[in-house]
Amino acid sequence: MITVLTVGCTAQEAGQEMTTQTPVVQKTEKEWKAILTDEQYRVTREAGTERAFSGAYWDNKKKGEYYCVCCGEHLFSSETKFDSGTGWPSFYSCSDGVGERTDDSHGMRRTEVYCNNCNAHLGHVFSDGPEPTGLRYCINSAALNFEAKKK
């Protein structure tokens, strides 16, 4: 069973439940497979996880913005990225393009984060992050595209 919480970065803090929203971008499995690599598809459409320290952005220190690899929705800013030591890109805040829902898979309860625009699985959020939010959005690089800030 999936319970959807409030949309955006304050969902965990608010603790309010909402109904599932229909994603704006909807494609068939065949259409997703035509535009995504096998790894991007596995992570975003099948809720997979890439190996720690293997993704393109876990150690990215460039300034810029992170977008959904599936639909281009703005998700995170490098201004909120930090080194969590986990091997995945970690952020303490997100855009309103990120939604949260309860994930009871693998015999544990976690909070999954996904793209509100296309329902792509991004990763999970945990309450062991730095101030000012205390949150750690642990995100798969395969779910992201990065655009460096123009100088």
N, C-alpha and C positions, 0 to 999 in steps of 0.2 A: 504494500500500500504506500502511496506517495502522498504526503501532506505538503501543500504549497504554502509558504509563509509570505509575508509582505514582500513586495518587490523593491529592490534596491539595497543599499548598504545598511539600512537601519532595520532590516527584517529580524535579525537575530536579537537585537536590543528590544524591538517592539513586541516580539512574540505573538503577533497577530496572525491568524490564519486567513487565507484567501482562497478563492477557487482558482483552478488552473486557467490561465489565459491562453487563447489560441495564438500560436506564433504568427507573426506577420509573414515571414518567409517560410513557405512550405514547399518541399520538393519530394519526389519519389526517391526510393533507395537508389535506383538507377541514375537519377539526376545527381544525387550527392556523390555517388562513386565516380561520376564523370568529371567532377570539379575538384575532388579532394584526393590526396595521396592515400595509400592504404592505411598508413599510420594516423593521418588526420581523421579518416573515416572511423577507424577503430576507436579512437579517443572520443571524438565529438558525437558520433551517431550511435555508438555501442557502449558508451560510458566506460571506456578503457582508461588505463593509466600508463604513461610512458615510464621507462626506467629512470630512477633518480640520476641526476648529473648527465643525462643523455640529450636533453632538449636544447634547442638553439638559444633559448633566452634565460636559462637558469642563472647564468653569470653575466648577463648583459648589463652594462653600466652606462650605456648611452642614454641621453635625454630624449624623450619622445613619448609616443602614445601607443597603446596596445589595442588591437581590434580583433573581433571574431574572425577566424579564418574561414568560416562558412558564409557569413553574410556581410561582414564589414562593420558591424555595430561597434561603437566605441565602448571599451570595457574597463581599461585601467590606464593610469598615467605613471610614468617613470618617477614622478614626484612622490608617489606612495610606495614604491618598490623598496624592499630591504633584503638583506642577506640573512635568511632564516637558517642556513646551514643544512637544509633538507634536500637540496639538489633539484628543486623545482622553483620557478619564478614565484616570489611571494610578495604580496601587497597588503597594506593595512587598511586600504579603502578601495572602493570601486565606483563605477558610474551607475546611473540608474538603468543601464542596459544589462545589469547582472541581477538574476533572480536567485532565490534560495528555496530548497525543499528538503524534507527529511529523506535520508537514504538509509534504509535498513539492510542493505546488501552485505554480504561477507560476514554475517554474524555480529555486526556492530551497528550502532546508531551514529550517523554522521550527518552533517549538513552539506548537501551537494549544492554547487553553484552552477548556473547554466545561463546561456544567452537568452534574454527575454525576446529577442527578435526572431530567432530561429530554433530555439530549444536545444542548442548544442551543449553537450556536457563540457564544462571547463575544468572542474576539479572540486575541491571542498574548502570550506571555511572552518577555522578553529579559533577558539578563544584564548590562544596563547601568544598573540602578537604584541607588537610594541604599542606604546601610546602614540597618538591620542585615542585610538579606537580599541586597542587590546585585541584586535582581530588579525588573523593570518589567512589570507586568501591564497591557498596553495594550488597553483594553476599549471596545467600541462602546456608546455611550449607548443605542442602540436595543435592546440586549440587557438593559437594566437598568430597574428601578423603584427609586426612592429614597424612603425614609421618614425624615423629619427626626426628630431626637432630641427627645423631649418635655422641656420645661423643668421 
